[in-house]
Amino acid sequence: MWSTFFVTDEEGRTIGPAAPGAVAAPGGAPQGAGGMSSLMTGRSTFGGNKRRRTTSTGHTMSEAQEGKIKLAFFVAIVGVVLTVLGMGTEFWVELSPPKSFYNNQTCLTAHYGLWKGCTKTLWVSDIDPERESCGPAELPGESNCTYFKFFTTGENAVMFQKTTRKNLNVAAAMLALFSLFLMVMGAICITMSLSKEIVFFLKPASVCFILSGLLVLVTLIVFHQSVLAFLASDHTVPLHHELSWSVSCIGCAGAVLIVGGILFLVLALPYSPWQRCLPQKDSSS
């Protein structure tokens, strides 16, 4: 003998008799074979609606992890921008003879970077009276800039009767270019990690950014040695030298790139280092 069951909605109104084997859901909609088949095929909504995307390698990348990767990528991009800004400008070092050396109303100062050097004629009246040397180079004056011929004819540059050491200058420039190449490779790895949703690409990206930051710092060391060799080449004209703001950009860029690479390395770990270092106690204890 069959028993008839009636299905009611949330307001208590009778909708109709339910099919045999159908079970009324808490919301009032019958769930029969279709609901069971959805469970068998894995289309149920258990586990919440938080989006987790499964990659082809079986790893998952949540929205929180994706946000952390983008934040670390922003840190690395800041380092790349500072590197490009420092490498593209010629204010790495400023060379200033005494402002009274020429016994004239004007004095000559110079500044150069990796690719070109500039000489600038300044009015002595515009210089701070407490300053003994000519400068700084930011003062208004007539400027003349020329690219170095290290990479074309192999000639050394001559400024204030002193000669540059092209081997050190070329080495510094090559290190800087190679660091830029590593930055580009790291950016490509991060882009592929975000687009393909593969966490594995964070590891080569971290290596690229850490090595690029180290190479940027090594570039500063080699460049400073080239400046010291330049000053020691001749002592006819006394010069006061000081590293300028381009070197500050390069130094900050190297530190930021290393930090960005370390962040990518931490995100690539299969576990959270904070949970390993600071294990949480069980609430029941």
MARVO-351503 format. One line per field, with one value per residue (C-alpha): residue in three letters; residue number from 1; x negated, y negated, z. Coordinates in pm, 1 decimal, decimal comma, m for minus. Example, Ala and Ser with C-alpha at 12.3 -4.5 7.8 and 13.67 -1.06 7.14 Angstrom:
2
type	ala;ser
seq	1;2
X	m1230,0;m1367,0
Y	450,0;106,0
Z	780,0;714,0
***
This chain:
285
type	met;trp;ser;thr;phe;phe;val;thr;asp;glu;glu;gly;arg;thr;ile;gly;pro;ala;ala;pro;gly;ala;val;ala;ala;pro;gly;gly;ala;pro;gln;gly;ala;gly;gly;met;ser;ser;leu;met;thr;gly;arg;ser;thr;phe;gly;gly;asn;lys;arg;arg;arg;thr;thr;ser;thr;gly;his;thr;met;ser;glu;ala;gln;glu;gly;lys;ile;lys;leu;ala;phe;phe;val;ala;ile;val;gly;val;val;leu;thr;val;leu;gly;met;gly;thr;glu;phe;trp;val;glu;leu;ser;pro;pro;lys;ser;phe;tyr;asn;asn;gln;thr;cys;leu;thr;ala;his;tyr;gly;leu;trp;lys;gly;cys;thr;lys;thr;leu;trp;val;ser;asp;ile;asp;pro;glu;arg;glu;ser;cys;gly;pro;ala;glu;leu;pro;gly;glu;ser;asn;cys;thr;tyr;phe;lys;phe;phe;thr;thr;gly;glu;asn;ala;val;met;phe;gln;lys;thr;thr;arg;lys;asn;leu;asn;val;ala;ala;ala;met;leu;ala;leu;phe;ser;leu;phe;leu;met;val;met;gly;ala;ile;cys;ile;thr;met;ser;leu;ser;lys;glu;ile;val;phe;phe;leu;lys;pro;ala;ser;val;cys;phe;ile;leu;ser;gly;leu;leu;val;leu;val;thr;leu;ile;val;phe;his;gln;ser;val;leu;ala;phe;leu;ala;ser;asp;his;thr;val;pro;leu;his;his;glu;leu;ser;trp;ser;val;ser;cys;ile;gly;cys;ala;gly;ala;val;leu;ile;val;gly;gly;ile;leu;phe;leu;val;leu;ala;leu;pro;tyr;ser;pro;trp;gln;arg;cys;leu;pro;gln;lys;asp;ser;ser;ser
seq	1;2;3;4;5;6;7;8;9;10;11;12;13;14;15;16;17;18;19;20;21;22;23;24;25;26;27;28;29;30;31;32;33;34;35;36;37;38;39;40;41;42;43;44;45;46;47;48;49;50;51;52;53;54;55;56;57;58;59;60;61;62;63;64;65;66;67;68;69;70;71;72;73;74;75;76;77;78;79;80;81;82;83;84;85;86;87;88;89;90;91;92;93;94;95;96;97;98;99;100;101;102;103;104;105;106;107;108;109;110;111;112;113;114;115;116;117;118;119;120;121;122;123;124;125;126;127;128;129;130;131;132;133;134;135;136;137;138;139;140;141;142;143;144;145;146;147;148;149;150;151;152;153;154;155;156;157;158;159;160;161;162;163;164;165;166;167;168;169;170;171;172;173;174;175;176;177;178;179;180;181;182;183;184;185;186;187;188;189;190;191;192;193;194;195;196;197;198;199;200;201;202;203;204;205;206;207;208;209;210;211;212;213;214;215;216;217;218;219;220;221;222;223;224;225;226;227;228;229;230;231;232;233;234;235;236;237;238;239;240;241;242;243;244;245;246;247;248;249;250;251;252;253;254;255;256;257;258;259;260;261;262;263;264;265;266;267;268;269;270;271;272;273;274;275;276;277;278;279;280;281;282;283;284;285
X	0,0;m147,1;m139,9;m109,3;m328,7;m260,1;m536,3;m491,8;m686,4;m838,7;m502,1;m317,7;m131,0;m88,6;m264,4;m183,9;m253,7;m616,3;m750,7;m841,7;m1196,3;m1203,0;m1315,4;m1208,0;m1496,4;m1497,8;m1420,8;m1108,4;m1238,5;m1225,7;m1550,1;m1525,9;m1741,1;m1862,8;m1995,8;m2162,1;m2321,5;m2457,1;m2618,6;m2767,4;m2909,0;m3068,6;m2855,5;m2734,9;m2803,1;m2939,7;m3251,8;m3127,6;m3151,3;m3514,4;m3684,2;m3978,3;m4127,7;m4298,7;m4600,4;m4709,4;m4972,3;m4719,3;m4813,1;m4553,2;m4585,7;m4338,6;m4243,3;m4445,5;m4758,8;m4706,2;m4680,1;m5004,6;m5181,7;m5058,1;m5175,9;m5522,7;m5525,1;m5452,2;m5753,8;m5972,6;m5838,0;m5937,8;m6291,7;m6290,9;m6173,9;m6443,2;m6704,7;m6600,9;m6591,1;m6939,6;m7095,3;m6946,5;m7080,9;m7436,0;m7440,0;m7640,2;m7938,9;m8012,2;m8364,6;m8436,9;m8768,1;m8809,5;m8592,5;m8893,4;m9118,6;m9064,4;m9077,1;m8772,7;m8408,5;m8312,7;m8420,9;m8387,6;m8222,8;m8152,5;m7927,3;m7893,0;m7727,1;m7750,2;m7694,5;m7787,3;m7958,9;m7874,6;m8075,5;m7903,8;m8018,0;m7882,1;m7896,6;m8099,0;m7849,7;m7575,7;m7774,7;m7729,3;m8003,1;m8074,5;m8138,1;m8502,7;m8454,8;m8261,0;m7908,1;m7664,5;m7582,0;m7212,3;m7292,6;m7207,2;m7486,2;m7606,7;m7624,3;m7796,5;m7727,9;m7892,0;m7852,0;m8150,1;m8331,3;m8401,8;m8153,5;m8231,5;m8594,9;m8724,9;m8866,4;m8899,6;m8741,9;m8951,6;m8817,4;m9028,0;m9340,0;m9241,3;m9173,8;m8902,3;m8965,1;m8745,5;m8774,5;m8606,7;m8348,5;m8255,3;m8235,6;m7996,8;m7778,1;m7766,8;m7669,8;m7391,8;m7256,4;m7265,1;m7073,5;m6807,7;m6786,7;m6725,8;m6454,1;m6275,6;m6297,7;m6160,3;m5871,5;m5789,3;m5783,8;m5546,1;m5318,7;m5300,9;m5236,6;m4938,4;m4796,5;m4850,7;m4790,5;m5104,9;m5283,7;m5603,1;m5704,1;m5752,3;m6077,3;m6267,1;m6122,2;m6261,8;m6604,1;m6599,6;m6506,3;m6751,4;m7038,8;m6946,0;m6949,0;m7290,5;m7425,0;m7297,8;m7490,7;m7800,9;m7763,9;m7790,0;m8108,0;m8271,4;m8170,9;m8315,5;m8642,9;m8644,7;m8601,7;m8893,0;m9109,4;m9006,4;m9105,6;m9441,2;m9534,4;m9654,5;m9703,3;m9746,4;m9396,8;m9268,6;m8917,4;m8647,5;m8419,9;m8091,6;m7839,0;m7513,2;m7143,0;m7157,9;m7368,9;m7106,2;m6840,9;m7056,1;m7131,4;m6764,4;m6674,1;m6913,9;m6769,0;m6408,1;m6477,5;m6630,9;m6331,2;m6091,9;m6280,1;m6267,0;m5891,2;m5844,3;m6055,5;m5840,9;m5520,7;m5658,1;m5705,3;m5449,0;m5390,3;m5365,3;m5689,8;m5493,5;m5302,1;m5628,1;m5802,7;m5498,6;m5277,9;m4929,0;m4815,6;m4505,9;m4201,3;m4093,2;m4420,0
Y	0,0;m329,3;m639,1;m980,7;m1263,6;m1624,4;m1876,7;m2219,7;m2538,9;m2767,4;m2939,3;m2614,0;m2602,2;m2262,9;m2236,8;m1880,7;m1519,2;m1421,3;m1148,7;m818,7;m832,7;m1212,1;m1384,8;m1735,8;m1973,6;m2224,0;m2502,1;m2325,1;m2194,9;m1819,0;m1639,6;m1310,3;m1122,8;m1449,7;m1568,9;m1233,8;m1237,8;m1585,2;m1455,2;m1159,6;m1383,9;m1619,9;m1923,7;m1989,7;m2320,7;m2177,8;m2355,1;m2711,3;m2936,5;m3042,9;m3023,2;m2785,0;m2706,2;m2377,8;m2386,6;m2125,6;m2002,0;m1943,1;m2244,1;m2499,6;m2877,0;m3058,5;m3421,0;m3501,6;m3343,1;m3518,5;m3850,8;m3784,1;m3703,3;m4026,9;m4224,0;m4067,5;m4135,0;m4501,5;m4514,9;m4362,9;m4607,8;m4897,1;m4757,7;m4726,5;m5086,3;m5217,2;m5015,6;m5153,0;m5506,7;m5477,8;m5306,8;m5552,0;m5864,5;m5996,8;m6121,9;m5834,9;m6041,3;m6414,0;m6550,4;m6899,3;m7089,0;m7381,1;m7671,9;m7907,7;m7671,9;m7854,0;m8206,2;m8302,7;m8389,6;m8042,9;m7694,7;m7352,9;m7045,0;m6702,0;m6404,7;m6072,5;m5732,7;m5403,2;m5533,2;m5900,4;m6186,7;m6555,1;m6867,2;m7178,3;m7537,9;m7709,2;m8065,0;m8097,5;m8351,0;m8083,3;m7843,5;m7833,2;m8053,3;m7783,3;m7526,7;m7499,2;m7291,9;m7372,1;m7242,9;m7087,9;m6982,3;m7068,8;m7441,1;m7618,3;m7641,0;m7541,3;m7162,4;m6940,0;m6564,8;m6294,0;m5916,9;m5706,6;m5525,3;m5215,6;m5007,4;m5141,3;m5233,9;m5123,0;m5464,0;m5584,4;m5912,5;m6201,2;m6451,7;m6697,3;m6535,6;m6205,8;m5890,0;m5634,8;m5259,2;m5115,6;m4757,6;m4841,2;m5066,8;m4800,8;m4535,9;m4753,2;m4815,4;m4445,1;m4347,0;m4605,3;m4476,0;m4115,5;m4213,6;m4371,5;m4046,8;m3851,9;m4098,4;m4042,7;m3665,0;m3690,6;m3908,0;m3651,2;m3371,8;m3566,7;m3648,0;m3279,5;m3182,7;m3418,0;m3339,6;m2961,6;m2939,9;m2734,0;m2795,3;m2627,2;m2936,0;m3129,3;m2940,7;m3044,9;m3395,3;m3422,9;m3309,0;m3563,9;m3858,3;m3770,0;m3729,2;m4052,7;m4241,1;m4098,8;m4188,2;m4544,5;m4578,6;m4425,3;m4682,5;m4960,1;m4809,3;m4773,0;m5126,1;m5269,5;m5091,9;m5244,7;m5590,5;m5533,5;m5416,2;m5724,0;m5958,8;m5783,7;m5817,0;m6177,1;m6425,4;m6747,8;m6877,0;m6818,0;m6678,1;m6629,0;m6337,7;m6223,9;m5962,0;m6117,6;m6029,6;m5771,3;m5551,6;m5590,9;m5465,0;m5167,8;m5078,7;m5093,3;m4892,7;m4613,0;m4587,1;m4594,0;m4326,1;m4094,8;m4145,5;m4073,3;m3753,7;m3636,4;m3699,9;m3485,0;m3211,3;m3214,7;m3199,8;m2903,7;m2694,1;m2412,3;m2523,2;m2847,8;m2935,8;m3125,8;m2813,6;m2619,4;m2882,7;m2977,7;m2666,3;m2743,8;m2560,5;m2345,6;m2530,7;m2227,2;m2234,5
Z	0,0;m107,7;109,0;m44,8;79,9;4,5;m46,1;111,7;57,3;320,4;385,7;446,7;116,4;m46,9;m380,5;m481,7;m410,3;m411,5;m631,4;m468,1;m334,0;m330,6;m15,6;69,7;119,0;406,3;157,8;30,8;m305,9;m361,8;m417,1;m593,1;m827,3;m978,6;m642,5;m579,0;m922,6;m858,1;m542,6;m730,0;m1002,0;m750,4;m830,7;m480,0;m311,4;12,3;135,3;78,0;m218,2;m167,5;m503,2;m525,8;m862,3;m931,7;m1157,4;m1405,5;m1161,8;m886,6;m673,6;m579,7;m575,3;m357,6;m390,4;m77,8;m221,1;m552,4;m370,4;m184,7;m510,7;m666,8;m362,3;m381,3;m756,0;m687,0;m453,6;m725,3;m985,0;m758,9;m755,9;m1134,9;m1178,7;m942,8;m1130,3;m1468,4;m1327,6;m1182,3;m1484,3;m1732,1;m1560,3;m1544,6;m1184,3;m1038,5;m930,8;m925,4;m974,0;m848,0;m845,5;m603,4;m716,7;m705,4;m901,4;m1231,9;m1078,3;m1278,4;m1228,4;m1348,4;m1250,3;m1409,2;m1260,8;m1407,8;m1344,3;m1520,4;m1504,1;m1688,3;m2039,1;m2066,4;m1889,7;m1865,7;m1788,8;m1662,8;m1627,0;m1315,7;m1190,8;m873,3;m740,4;m750,3;m533,1;m157,2;m2,4;256,9;m15,7;m120,4;m435,1;m749,9;m753,6;m704,3;m1058,3;m1013,1;m1031,6;m1358,1;m1610,3;m1954,1;m1984,4;m2241,2;m2241,2;m2452,7;m2457,2;m2361,6;m2640,7;m2432,4;m2631,3;m2980,1;m3040,0;m2700,2;m2613,7;m2259,0;m2152,6;m2023,8;m1770,7;m1570,5;m1720,8;m1564,1;m1763,4;m1698,8;m1673,8;m1945,3;m1819,7;m1490,4;m1655,2;m1910,9;m1638,6;m1435,9;m1741,6;m1833,0;m1480,0;m1485,7;m1817,0;m1697,1;m1384,2;m1606,2;m1804,2;m1482,5;m1381,8;m1712,1;m1669,7;m1317,3;m1434,7;m1706,7;m1446,8;m1222,4;m1515,3;m1610,4;m1248,8;m1227,4;m1572,2;m1567,2;m1190,4;m1134,4;m805,6;m929,8;m1131,6;m806,5;m739,3;m1055,3;m1017,1;m664,9;m785,5;m1069,3;m848,9;m570,6;m818,1;m996,0;m665,6;m578,6;m923,4;m883,9;m557,9;m718,1;m998,1;m740,3;m597,6;m939,3;m1038,7;m718,6;m790,1;m1138,4;m984,6;m747,0;m1037,6;m1235,9;m953,6;m908,6;m1276,6;m1240,3;m957,3;m1151,6;m1081,3;m725,5;m734,6;m478,9;m565,8;m418,3;m519,4;m635,8;m629,2;m909,5;m683,3;m412,1;m652,3;m749,1;m386,8;m288,2;m598,5;m505,2;m154,5;m279,8;m541,5;m281,9;m52,3;m339,4;m426,5;m65,2;m57,9;m368,7;m211,3;103,4;m102,7;m300,1;13,8;59,5;418,0;606,8;786,9;1050,0;1143,7;1168,1;1378,8;1588,6;1616,4;1745,1;2055,3;2042,2;2173,9;2379,0;2572,7
***
